[in-house]
């Protein structure tokens, strides 16, 4: 969703330099106790029963800053151990890195034991990185009683501090972190700050376009101590949304990309993707795609979708119902449906960067809405607020939800980010006749870590205008069980055999590095119900 579209949506709801600066900032944020070689921490991701992906970046010389393209090639050792003192090393090796990959290191460690916690580190010239902790997934046939995941999205550097990451890193009850996109933002300094106020400036200061730019911005984000701490504490399962490239990205461009002044879209996309692959602890598919599945015994399977690379360009009005339009692309749609059908786990979790539940103003009964839509040329699902979501791709949504109904697939839970606000939704087959028509899934939408929401955009005190908007949204969208438009924070997903529950947490002040956090709301869905209840 563009910052302008999002502001319009929230307003409508409310009413009815580079090199030297980077060197100083990155070194300062790294902290004096951080080994000089390892200024960007360590990370792990995509845990499988026998393997996990490990990541770090090395700074081998003072000039080898992110995006600099300079610095010597170095050999980096790595170790995985059963204990924090590394007396019981179970796997080790060495990998060479250099400026061609921005001195990043990724190691896919194999031969590990299922459902096991490990410690890991990297070594250069006898100097150790910070020690990270990670875990492998349970074996596919394991009977797992329960798992908890932190769920986050939309972390804008200039809008505040990443206290949400700090609070998650302090927990000891999580298996891992699900990040639903907008890990970085592409804007120039001041373009998308905290209600117009820059809390901490971007590096580089200009909008990022080139490979060097994207590398620098990734390096800036991983200079944040709270982000580094959360990466080092748990394995991450990540998917991108649009701001990892440019706002409102689609298969052939983006709202925030002008080919006349900013060059070919293909060049910018390639640069952003290369930097993302270098800097993020994610595995790629054999075909180069990022959509993938992770299984956790018989308890749950997590499907991570790519809803940017293959989608049609955003549109509005009745055009959103065009059956030729797609948000997934044909191949990914077939992959998604076949995976939902074949899953042998109790729960099907879908990491879904933009909201799948319909959100419309002026909802009408189906017998009136259908004829009126034809007469007036409006979308068949009602007047959608945000066509960057699945609301703008109604044929694909009908295909997914119809597949769930036709194949009697139960216990599908969509995990969503993007819109900087908190929602607990039933996902209806036909929104206009809900609750008389069935709900075929449920959806939990987590708030932003820092990015602006309704009170920030309107520049009003929290909870002054938003309760009116929330009431309107619930009244006109009866499948929306709860919505909260002001809080920044994170979610904790508790998956058990009998039910799945999301607990939302709100930060006290995103602009303070020491922000506290408190419970916001909780909803759950019982196995076989496809409906949410307040927990």
C-alpha positions as CSV (number, residue, x, y, z in Angstrom):
1,X,0.0,0.0,0.0
2,X,1.5,3.4,-0.9
3,X,2.0,5.9,1.9
4,X,-0.5,8.1,0.2
5,X,-3.1,5.3,-0.1
6,X,-2.5,4.2,3.4
7,X,-2.9,7.7,4.7
8,X,-6.1,8.1,2.6
9,X,-7.4,4.8,4.0
10,X,-6.6,5.7,7.6
11,X,-8.0,9.2,7.2
12,X,-11.1,7.8,5.7
13,X,-11.4,5.3,8.5
14,X,-10.9,8.1,11.1
15,X,-13.5,10.3,9.5
16,X,-16.3,7.5,8.5
17,X,25.7,11.1,3.4
18,X,26.5,8.2,2.7
19,X,30.1,6.9,3.2
20,X,31.4,8.9,6.2
21,X,28.1,9.2,7.8
22,X,27.5,5.4,7.4
23,X,30.9,4.7,8.9
24,X,30.3,6.7,12.0
25,X,26.7,5.6,12.5
26,X,27.4,1.9,11.9
27,X,30.4,1.8,14.1
28,X,28.6,3.8,16.8
29,X,25.6,1.5,16.8
30,X,27.7,-1.6,16.8
31,X,28.9,-0.7,20.3
32,X,32.4,-0.9,21.9
33,X,32.0,-4.5,23.0
34,X,31.2,-5.8,19.6
35,X,34.2,-7.5,17.8
36,X,35.4,-5.3,15.0
37,X,35.0,-8.1,12.4
38,X,31.3,-8.7,13.3
39,X,29.5,-5.3,13.4
40,X,26.2,-6.6,12.1
41,X,25.7,-9.6,14.4
42,X,24.7,-13.1,13.5
43,X,21.4,-14.7,12.5
44,X,19.8,-18.0,11.7
45,X,16.7,-19.0,9.6
46,X,14.5,-21.5,7.9
47,X,14.9,-24.3,10.4
48,X,14.4,-27.9,9.1
49,X,14.6,-31.1,11.1
50,X,18.2,-31.7,10.1
51,X,19.5,-28.3,9.2
52,X,19.4,-24.5,9.7
53,X,20.8,-21.6,7.8
54,X,23.4,-19.4,9.5
55,X,24.3,-15.8,8.6
56,X,26.8,-13.1,9.4
57,X,28.7,-10.2,7.8
58,X,32.4,-9.6,8.2
59,X,34.1,-6.2,8.2
60,X,37.7,-7.1,7.4
61,X,39.0,-3.6,7.0
62,X,37.9,-0.1,8.0
63,X,36.8,0.8,4.5
64,X,34.9,-2.5,3.9
65,X,31.5,-0.9,4.8
66,X,28.2,-2.2,3.5
67,X,27.8,-1.3,-0.2
68,X,31.4,0.0,-0.5
69,X,32.5,-2.7,-2.9
70,X,36.0,-2.8,-1.4
71,X,37.8,-4.8,1.2
72,X,39.9,-8.0,1.1
73,X,38.5,-11.5,0.7
74,X,38.6,-13.4,4.0
75,X,38.2,-17.0,5.2
76,X,35.4,-17.2,7.9
77,X,35.2,-20.2,10.1
78,X,31.9,-21.4,11.6
79,X,31.0,-23.7,14.5
80,X,27.8,-25.3,15.8
81,X,27.8,-26.7,19.3
82,X,25.5,-28.4,21.7
83,X,26.7,-26.1,24.5
84,X,27.4,-22.3,24.9
85,X,31.1,-23.0,25.7
86,X,31.6,-24.9,22.4
87,X,33.1,-27.9,24.2
88,X,30.8,-30.1,22.2
89,X,31.1,-28.9,18.6
90,X,28.8,-30.9,16.3
91,X,29.5,-29.2,13.0
92,X,32.2,-26.8,11.7
93,X,33.7,-25.5,8.5
94,X,35.0,-22.5,6.6
95,X,33.7,-20.3,3.9
96,X,35.4,-17.5,1.9
97,X,33.7,-14.1,1.4
98,X,34.5,-10.8,-0.2
99,X,33.3,-7.6,-1.7
100,X,31.4,-9.5,-4.5
101,X,28.9,-10.5,-1.9
102,X,29.3,-7.5,0.4
103,X,31.3,-9.7,2.8
104,X,28.2,-11.6,3.9
105,X,28.3,-15.2,4.9
106,X,25.6,-17.8,4.6
107,X,26.0,-21.5,5.6
108,X,23.4,-24.2,5.3
109,X,24.4,-26.5,8.1
110,X,23.2,-30.1,7.6
111,X,23.3,-33.3,9.6
112,X,21.7,-31.8,12.8
113,X,19.2,-33.5,15.1
114,X,15.5,-32.7,15.0
115,X,13.9,-30.5,17.7
116,X,17.3,-29.6,19.2
117,X,18.7,-26.3,20.4
118,X,22.2,-25.3,19.3
119,X,24.8,-22.5,19.8
120,X,26.8,-21.1,16.8
121,X,29.5,-18.6,16.1
122,X,31.8,-17.4,13.3
123,X,35.6,-16.9,13.5
124,X,38.1,-14.6,11.7
125,X,41.7,-14.7,12.7
126,X,40.8,-16.2,16.0
127,X,38.3,-13.5,16.8
128,X,34.8,-14.9,17.6
129,X,31.5,-13.3,16.5
130,X,28.7,-13.0,19.1
131,X,27.3,-16.4,19.9
132,X,23.9,-17.1,18.5
133,X,21.2,-19.6,19.5
134,X,19.0,-21.5,17.1
135,X,16.9,-24.6,16.9
136,X,16.0,-27.3,14.4
137,X,12.4,-28.1,13.6
138,X,10.7,-31.3,14.9
139,X,10.8,-34.4,12.8
140,X,7.9,-34.5,10.2
141,X,6.1,-37.3,12.1
142,X,6.7,-36.0,15.6
143,X,3.8,-35.4,17.9
144,X,4.3,-31.8,19.0
145,X,2.2,-30.5,21.8
146,X,2.7,-26.8,21.0
147,X,5.0,-24.1,19.7
148,X,5.1,-20.3,20.0
149,X,6.3,-17.8,17.4
150,X,6.9,-14.1,17.5
151,X,5.2,-12.4,14.6
152,X,6.3,-9.0,13.3
153,X,6.2,-6.7,10.2
154,X,6.8,-3.1,9.0
155,X,9.9,-1.8,10.8
156,X,10.7,1.7,9.6
157,X,14.1,3.0,10.8
158,X,13.3,6.7,10.7
159,X,10.0,6.3,12.6
160,X,11.4,4.9,15.8
161,X,13.3,2.3,17.7
162,X,12.9,-1.5,17.3
163,X,11.8,-2.1,20.9
164,X,9.4,-4.8,19.7
165,X,12.4,-6.8,18.8
166,X,13.9,-6.3,22.2
167,X,10.8,-7.5,24.0
168,X,10.6,-10.6,21.8
169,X,14.4,-11.3,22.4
170,X,13.8,-11.2,26.1
171,X,11.3,-14.1,26.0
172,X,12.3,-17.7,26.6
173,X,9.2,-19.4,25.3
174,X,9.5,-18.9,21.5
175,X,10.6,-21.3,18.9
176,X,11.2,-18.7,16.2
177,X,10.2,-15.4,14.6
178,X,7.9,-15.0,11.6
179,X,8.6,-11.7,9.7
180,X,5.9,-10.8,7.2
181,X,7.7,-8.2,5.2
182,X,8.8,-4.6,5.1
183,X,12.0,-5.5,6.9
184,X,13.5,-2.4,5.5
185,X,12.1,0.7,3.8
186,X,13.4,2.3,0.6
187,X,12.4,5.9,1.2
188,X,14.8,8.9,1.4
189,X,15.2,10.7,4.7
190,X,12.0,12.4,5.8
191,X,9.8,10.8,3.2
192,X,8.1,8.4,5.6
193,X,9.1,9.3,9.2
194,X,7.2,9.3,12.4
195,X,4.2,11.5,11.6
196,X,6.7,13.6,9.6
197,X,9.3,13.6,12.4
198,X,12.7,11.9,11.9
199,X,13.6,9.9,15.0
200,X,16.9,8.6,13.5
201,X,18.1,9.4,10.0
202,X,18.4,6.9,7.1
203,X,21.7,5.9,5.6
204,X,22.0,6.6,2.7
205,X,19.9,9.8,3.1
206,X,18.5,9.5,-0.5
207,X,15.9,6.9,-1.7
208,X,17.8,3.7,-2.4
209,X,18.0,2.6,-6.0
210,X,21.3,0.8,-6.6
211,X,22.9,-2.4,-5.3
212,X,25.3,-0.3,-3.1
213,X,22.3,1.7,-1.8
214,X,20.3,-1.4,-0.8
215,X,23.4,-3.0,0.8
216,X,23.9,0.2,2.9
217,X,20.3,0.3,4.0
218,X,20.4,-3.4,5.0
219,X,23.6,-2.7,6.9
220,X,22.0,0.2,8.7
221,X,19.1,-1.9,9.9
222,X,21.4,-4.6,11.2
223,X,23.3,-2.1,13.1
224,X,20.3,-1.8,15.4
225,X,21.1,-3.6,18.7
226,X,17.5,-4.9,19.3
227,X,17.3,-6.3,15.8
228,X,20.7,-8.0,16.2
229,X,19.6,-9.4,19.6
230,X,16.5,-11.0,18.2
231,X,18.3,-12.5,15.2
232,X,20.9,-14.0,17.5
233,X,18.2,-15.4,19.9
234,X,15.9,-17.3,17.5
235,X,15.7,-18.6,14.0
236,X,13.7,-16.4,11.7
237,X,11.2,-17.3,8.9
238,X,10.9,-14.4,6.6
239,X,9.1,-13.3,3.5
240,X,9.3,-9.9,1.7
241,X,6.6,-7.4,1.0
242,X,7.0,-4.3,-1.2
243,X,9.4,-1.9,0.7
244,X,12.3,-4.3,0.4
245,X,12.2,-3.0,-3.2
246,X,9.8,-0.1,-3.6
247,X,6.3,0.8,-2.4
248,X,3.4,-1.0,-4.0
249,X,5.6,-3.2,-6.1
250,X,4.1,-5.5,-8.7
251,X,5.6,-7.7,-11.4
252,X,6.5,-4.9,-13.8
253,X,7.1,-1.9,-11.5
254,X,6.0,0.0,-8.4
255,X,4.1,3.1,-7.3
256,X,7.4,4.4,-5.9
257,X,9.4,3.9,-9.1
258,X,9.7,6.3,-12.0
259,X,11.6,4.7,-14.9
260,X,12.2,8.1,-16.5
261,X,14.2,9.5,-13.5
262,X,15.2,6.3,-11.7
263,X,16.1,3.9,-14.5
264,X,14.7,0.6,-15.5
265,X,12.6,-1.3,-13.0
266,X,14.4,-4.6,-13.8
267,X,17.7,-3.1,-12.7
268,X,16.3,-1.8,-9.4
269,X,14.6,-5.1,-8.7
270,X,17.7,-7.1,-9.4
271,X,19.8,-4.9,-7.1
272,X,17.3,-5.1,-4.3
273,X,16.9,-8.8,-4.6
274,X,20.7,-9.4,-4.6
275,X,21.1,-7.4,-1.5
276,X,18.2,-9.2,0.2
277,X,19.6,-12.6,-0.6
278,X,23.0,-11.5,0.7
279,X,21.8,-10.0,3.9
280,X,18.9,-12.2,5.0
281,X,19.0,-15.7,6.5
282,X,16.6,-17.2,4.0
283,X,16.8,-20.2,1.6
284,X,15.9,-19.8,-2.0
285,X,13.9,-22.4,-4.0
286,X,15.7,-24.2,-6.9
287,X,13.9,-21.8,-9.3
288,X,15.1,-18.8,-7.4
289,X,11.8,-18.1,-5.7
290,X,11.2,-17.3,-2.1
291,X,7.9,-18.9,-1.5
292,X,8.4,-22.0,0.6
293,X,7.1,-24.3,3.3
294,X,8.4,-25.2,6.8
295,X,6.9,-28.1,8.7
296,X,6.8,-28.5,12.5
297,X,6.0,-32.2,13.2
298,X,2.4,-33.1,12.9
299,X,1.4,-29.8,14.6
300,X,1.7,-27.2,11.9
301,X,3.0,-26.3,8.5
302,X,4.0,-22.7,7.6
303,X,3.5,-21.6,4.0
304,X,5.3,-18.4,3.1
305,X,3.9,-16.6,0.1
306,X,5.5,-14.2,-2.4
307,X,2.7,-11.7,-3.2
308,X,4.9,-9.1,-5.0
309,X,6.9,-10.8,-7.7
310,X,4.1,-12.2,-9.8
311,X,1.1,-9.9,-9.2
312,X,-0.7,-7.8,-11.8
313,X,-0.5,-4.0,-11.4
314,X,-2.8,-2.5,-8.8
315,X,-6.1,-1.1,-10.1
316,X,-9.4,0.1,-8.7
317,X,-13.2,-0.1,-9.2
318,X,-14.8,-3.0,-10.9
319,X,-11.5,-3.9,-12.6
320,X,-10.4,-5.7,-9.3
321,X,-12.9,-8.5,-10.3
322,X,-11.1,-9.2,-13.6
323,X,-10.4,-13.0,-13.6
324,X,-7.2,-12.4,-15.5
325,X,-5.7,-10.4,-12.6
326,X,-3.5,-12.3,-10.2
327,X,-1.7,-11.6,-6.9
328,X,0.1,-15.0,-6.7
329,X,0.8,-15.9,-10.3
330,X,-0.5,-19.2,-11.8
331,X,2.4,-21.4,-10.7
332,X,2.4,-20.2,-7.1
333,X,-1.4,-20.5,-6.9
334,X,-1.2,-24.1,-8.0
335,X,1.6,-24.7,-5.5
336,X,-0.4,-23.0,-2.7
337,X,-3.6,-25.1,-3.3
338,X,-1.8,-28.4,-3.7
339,X,0.1,-27.7,-0.5
340,X,-3.0,-26.9,1.5
341,X,-4.6,-30.1,0.2
342,X,-1.6,-32.3,0.9
343,X,-0.7,-31.0,4.3
344,X,-0.8,-33.7,7.0
345,X,-0.5,-31.3,10.0
346,X,-3.2,-30.2,12.3
347,X,-2.7,-26.5,11.4
348,X,-2.0,-24.8,8.1
349,X,-0.3,-21.4,8.8
350,X,0.0,-19.1,5.8
351,X,2.5,-16.2,6.0
352,X,0.7,-13.7,3.9
353,X,2.1,-10.2,3.5
354,X,-1.1,-8.4,2.7
355,X,-4.6,-8.9,4.2
356,X,-6.8,-11.6,2.6
357,X,-10.0,-10.8,4.5
358,X,-12.2,-8.3,2.6
359,X,-12.5,-4.8,4.0
360,X,-15.2,-2.7,2.3
361,X,-17.3,0.3,3.1
362,X,-21.0,0.1,2.3
363,X,-21.5,-3.7,2.6
364,X,-24.9,-4.8,1.3
365,X,-26.7,-8.1,1.3
366,X,-25.7,-10.3,-1.6
367,X,-29.1,-10.1,-3.3
368,X,-28.7,-6.3,-3.6
369,X,-24.9,-6.1,-3.9
370,X,-24.7,-8.3,-7.0
371,X,-27.1,-6.3,-9.2
372,X,-25.9,-3.0,-7.9
373,X,-22.3,-3.9,-8.7
374,X,-23.3,-4.6,-12.3
375,X,-25.3,-1.4,-12.6
376,X,-22.7,0.9,-11.1
377,X,-19.6,-0.9,-12.1
378,X,-18.3,-1.3,-8.6
379,X,-16.4,-4.4,-7.2
380,X,-18.7,-7.4,-6.5
381,X,-17.3,-7.5,-2.9
382,X,-18.3,-3.9,-2.1
383,X,-16.3,-0.7,-2.2
384,X,-12.8,-1.9,-1.2
385,X,-10.7,0.5,0.8
386,X,-7.3,-0.9,-0.3
387,X,-6.8,-2.6,-3.7
388,X,-3.2,-3.4,-2.9
389,X,-4.5,-6.2,-0.6
390,X,-6.3,-9.3,-1.9
391,X,-9.3,-7.0,-2.3
392,X,-7.7,-5.9,-5.5
393,X,-7.4,-9.5,-6.8
394,X,-10.8,-11.0,-6.0
395,X,-10.6,-13.8,-8.5
396,X,-7.5,-15.2,-6.8
397,X,-9.1,-14.8,-3.4
398,X,-12.2,-16.7,-4.5
399,X,-10.0,-19.4,-5.9
400,X,-8.1,-19.9,-2.6
401,X,-11.2,-19.7,-0.4
402,X,-13.2,-21.9,-2.7
403,X,-10.5,-24.5,-2.6
404,X,-10.6,-24.5,1.2
405,X,-14.4,-25.0,1.1
406,X,-14.6,-27.5,-1.8
407,X,-11.9,-29.7,-0.3
408,X,-13.1,-29.3,3.3
409,X,-9.7,-28.1,4.4
410,X,-9.9,-27.0,8.0
411,X,-7.6,-25.0,10.4
412,X,-6.1,-22.6,7.9
413,X,-4.7,-19.5,9.7
414,X,-3.4,-16.5,7.7
415,X,-0.7,-14.5,9.4
416,X,-0.6,-11.0,7.9
417,X,1.3,-7.7,8.2
418,X,1.5,-4.6,5.9
419,X,-1.2,-2.3,7.2
420,X,0.4,-1.2,10.5
421,X,-2.7,-2.0,12.6
422,X,-4.1,-5.0,14.5
423,X,-7.0,-7.1,13.2
424,X,-8.6,-10.4,14.2
425,X,-10.7,-11.7,11.3
426,X,-12.8,-14.6,10.3
427,X,-12.2,-15.1,6.6
428,X,-15.7,-15.5,5.0
429,X,-16.4,-17.3,1.8
430,X,-19.0,-14.5,1.0
431,X,-18.5,-11.4,3.0
432,X,-21.9,-9.8,2.2
433,X,-23.9,-12.7,3.7
434,X,-21.6,-13.4,6.7
435,X,-22.3,-14.8,9.3
436,X,-25.1,-16.7,7.5
437,X,-22.4,-17.9,5.0
438,X,-19.4,-19.8,6.3
439,X,-16.0,-18.7,7.4
440,X,-13.4,-20.9,5.8
441,X,-10.3,-19.7,7.6
442,X,-9.1,-17.1,10.2
443,X,-6.6,-14.3,10.0
444,X,-4.4,-12.5,12.5
445,X,-2.9,-9.1,11.4
446,X,-0.1,-7.8,13.4
447,X,0.7,-4.1,13.9
448,X,3.8,-2.3,12.7
449,X,7.0,-2.3,14.7
450,X,7.4,1.4,14.0
451,X,5.6,2.5,10.8
452,X,2.9,5.1,10.9
453,X,-0.7,4.2,11.7
454,X,-3.9,6.2,12.2
455,X,-3.0,8.5,15.1
456,X,0.5,9.1,13.7
457,X,-0.8,10.1,10.3
458,X,-3.6,12.3,11.7
459,X,-1.3,13.7,14.4
460,X,-3.8,13.2,17.1
461,X,-3.5,11.5,20.6
462,X,-3.9,7.7,20.5
463,X,-7.5,6.5,21.1
464,X,-9.0,9.9,20.3
465,X,-10.4,9.3,16.8
466,X,-9.6,5.7,16.1
467,X,-12.4,4.1,18.2
468,X,-15.0,5.7,16.0
469,X,-13.2,4.2,12.9
470,X,-12.9,0.8,14.5
471,X,-16.6,0.7,15.2
472,X,-17.4,1.6,11.6
473,X,-15.1,-1.0,10.2
474,X,-16.6,-3.8,12.5
475,X,-20.2,-2.7,11.6
476,X,-19.7,-2.8,7.9
477,X,-17.4,-5.8,7.9
478,X,-19.1,-8.3,10.2
479,X,-16.3,-10.9,9.9
480,X,-13.9,-8.4,11.5
481,X,-14.0,-9.5,15.1
482,X,-11.7,-6.8,16.4
483,X,-9.5,-4.1,15.0
484,X,-7.1,-1.6,16.7
485,X,-5.7,1.2,14.6
486,X,-3.2,3.0,16.9
487,X,-0.8,0.6,18.5
488,X,2.7,-0.4,17.4
489,X,4.1,-3.6,18.6
490,X,4.1,-7.3,17.8
491,X,2.2,-10.6,18.1
492,X,2.9,-13.9,19.8
493,X,1.3,-16.9,18.1
494,X,0.6,-19.9,20.4
495,X,0.0,-23.1,18.3
496,X,-1.4,-26.1,20.1
497,X,-3.2,-29.2,19.0
498,X,-6.6,-28.0,20.1
499,X,-6.4,-24.3,19.2
500,X,-4.3,-21.4,17.9
501,X,-4.2,-18.1,19.7
502,X,-2.6,-14.8,18.9
503,X,-1.7,-12.3,21.7
504,X,-1.0,-8.8,20.5
505,X,1.4,-6.5,22.5
506,X,1.5,-2.7,22.2
507,X,4.6,-0.5,22.7
508,X,4.3,2.4,25.0
509,X,6.3,4.8,22.7
510,X,8.0,3.7,19.5
511,X,10.1,6.9,19.6
512,X,11.9,5.8,22.8
513,X,14.6,3.2,22.7
514,X,13.5,2.0,26.2
515,X,9.8,1.7,25.3
516,X,7.8,-0.7,27.4
517,X,5.2,-3.1,26.1
518,X,1.8,-4.3,27.4
519,X,-0.9,-6.8,26.3
520,X,-3.3,-5.3,23.7
521,X,-5.8,-8.1,22.9
522,X,-6.0,-11.8,22.4
523,X,-8.1,-14.0,20.1
524,X,-8.1,-17.7,19.3
525,X,-9.6,-20.3,17.0
526,X,-10.5,-23.9,18.1
527,X,-9.6,-26.8,15.8
528,X,-12.3,-27.4,13.3
529,X,-14.2,-24.1,14.0
530,X,-12.8,-21.6,11.3
531,X,-14.0,-18.8,13.6
532,X,-12.3,-16.6,16.2
533,X,-13.3,-16.1,19.8
534,X,-11.8,-13.6,22.3
535,X,-9.3,-15.3,24.4
